[in-house]
Amino acid sequence: MNNIVDVPGWLKSTDYRGPVGLTVKCYIRPEKLEEYRALMKEHLDQTMTEPGVLHFKFNSDYESDNIFWLVEEWESPEALLTHLSTTWFRDQYLVRSIPMSLEPSQRALYKINN
């Protein structure tokens, strides 16, 4: 599941109602690093106010300065789907972050077992 458009399909169709996680590996253009960090601060501040968010962290890769990891946990598939449907996510985060990307992000969506 490496495409953000694949994620809502499962979130809409699953019978699973427990917590879910999403980890995203982002590859950012070297000349856009500071701009991306500022955008992620806004994204973090905005997302932490949303219902259903359990964990939302933005981390730097240990080997490469232009790779970042976004680690999210949500109360349910519905909560994550709601987040992905917000105006902020669609019209601000995606619109602004995609041009900063060096290559498409990699994503892992998973059920949280504990």
Buried (B, 14 or more C-beta within 10 A) or exposed (E): BEEBEEBBEBBEEEEEEEBBBBBBBBBBBEEBBEBBEEBBEEBEEBBEEBEBBBEBEBEEEEEEEBBBBBBBBBBBBBBBBBBBEBEBBEEBBEEBBEEBBEEEBBBEBEEEEE
